[in-house]
Amino acid sequence: MLKTKMKAWLILAVLLPGWAAAQSVEEYQQMAAANNPELRASFQQYLGSLEEGAQTGAMPDPEIAFAWFINPIETRLGPQQARISLTQMFPWFGTLDSRRAISDMEARARFEVFQEKRNRLFYQTEETLLELYELDRSIELAEENLLILNSLVEISLRRYETNQASQVDVLRAQIEQEDLQTQLALLKDNRVVLIQKFNELLNRADDMEVTVPDTLDWDTPIESQIELEARLARQNPELNRLRYREGSVREKKRLAVKDSKPSFGVGLDYIVTGERENMPSLNNNGRDAIVARARFRIPLFRKKYSAKIQQANRNAQSVQSSIVARENKLKTELKASLRDFYDATRKFELYDQKQIQRVQQALNIMTQVYSSDSSNFEEILRMQRKFLSYQLSRIQALTKMKDSAAYIDYLTGVHNITPDTITPAK
């Protein structure tokens, strides 16, 4: 137990070195795991549960009693003056092993609670970083499109001054320009909030800057649904927690059966005997007495033990149903995440390889034509909005693809760790 506890304590210790210049998602995740107070609290609860095994699996404390005879009992060898008793009770065979097994199962379940929170923190860290990436790219696109709108405003003004366009064209361009400026201001405000949210996950100052990746690799390999479902059933911390809970309940049933058996104890009494003053030559005069005792606890009232066994059976059935229900729900979440992943992949390819190029080509042609004749300026502005919309949709599809993959990793326990795999620090 001590070795297990030491290994478990080192789970956080290996995460403590600082990453002052952290840039990758993995480094930020490790920083969050080392600093997040909620995760630390969960880990301390796990360490506390390891201490329960030494308590529940220990023998009952021996009992020592002392008695003084106010009126000494006269015997042939002299008056009995005091009695010292020592008693040790023993539970039924295997009872202590069952209690230790229950404690171990519950400690493992507590570790899975910690692991679930750790994996969720990893996902939240990556999710927020992806949101920051999407926001930064959206700000860049908005600024680029604002420059284009500024040029359209200038073109419309020149054409209006030379009576080649109406004032309506100028007003329309200015309206689009101001709308985009407002959207850009909101995006920048949202970035401040996201930075604060991200730093909260890492438990550091709200205004600390975050290094956001400049690009994301859109080619994200993913396993088949059958392989992912198998890994989910095997590695998901919530399911493992319920399985350890089921093992604990089954062991409690065994313990209830053993508690219904008799327990016994042994003891010794040491009786202090005084000498008989009127018979100094008496053989063994004043000899102290030693008494061996046996003690039994007989469980006569069987109703409460039957109730404990029945309770354990009900609890076991409840946990089994919870496992099935939770596994079904997790599989549904996995299928939904796979759907989102493939949908985002298709949308990204559509916007990246077809729609954006087509809209850009059309926009270039329309802008060139407008500079030389009286083409429909409203259609140019509509096409410009569509161009920005497709660019933003491409970014959103890419981040959605990455976010879905990260959530699948969370569901299938990709970031799982075990105390036994931690190497003690030297």
LINBEL-V261481 format. One record per pair of residues at least 24 apart in sequence whose C-alpha atoms are under 6 Angstrom apart, sorted by the first residue. I is the first residue (numbers start at 0). J is the second residue. Records with the same first field share a line. If there is no record, write none. Layout:
I = J / J
This chain:
6 = 418
7 = 418
22 = 210
28 = 121
31 = 201
34 = 201 / 202
35 = 201 / 202
41 = 113
42 = 113
45 = 109 / 110
48 = 106
49 = 106
52 = 99 / 102
55 = 98
56 = 95 / 98 / 99
61 = 86 / 87
62 = 86
76 = 284 / 285
77 = 272 / 273 / 274 / 275 / 285
78 = 272 / 273
79 = 271 / 272
80 = 271 / 272
81 = 270 / 271
82 = 269 / 270
83 = 268 / 269
84 = 267 / 268
85 = 266 / 267
86 = 265 / 266
87 = 264 / 265
88 = 263 / 264
89 = 262 / 263 / 264
90 = 262
91 = 262
97 = 254
101 = 247
104 = 243 / 247
108 = 240 / 243
111 = 236 / 240
115 = 236
118 = 409
126 = 402
148 = 176
230 = 411
231 = 411
234 = 411 / 412
235 = 411 / 412
245 = 315 / 318
248 = 315
252 = 308 / 311
255 = 308
259 = 304
261 = 296 / 297
262 = 295 / 296
263 = 294 / 295
264 = 293 / 294
265 = 292 / 293 / 294
266 = 291 / 292
267 = 291 / 292
336 = 403
340 = 400 / 403
343 = 396 / 400
347 = 393 / 396
350 = 393
358 = 386
